[in-house]
Amino acid sequence: MRKLGKRVIHFYNDSGSLNNAVAFLESIQKKINYLNLTVSVEGKNIKITLFGSRDLQNLAVERLKDLANQYL
């Protein structure tokens, strides 16, 4: 049986650049298409909520961390 759940991840836009934040969100949209996710942005805070199986969530978290290191 697959374990389903929800995971919330927070990122902070240290670069302060709106262009980098937009590029980060666009790359998320392209690279993580195997899970349902919602994104909310308030100022420099980015909150991402992942819905789906835990193994796919773990894969997505690793990809999100790599993208965040690249853009934020």
KAPE-V358377 format. One record per helix or strand. SS is the DSSP state (h for helix, s for strand). FROM is the first residue (numbers start at 1). TO is the last residue. Records with the same first field share a line. If there is no record, write none. Layout:
BEGIN
SS: FROM-TO ; FROM-TO
END
This chain:
BEGIN
s: 4-12 ; 36-42 ; 45-53
h: 18-31 ; 54-71
END
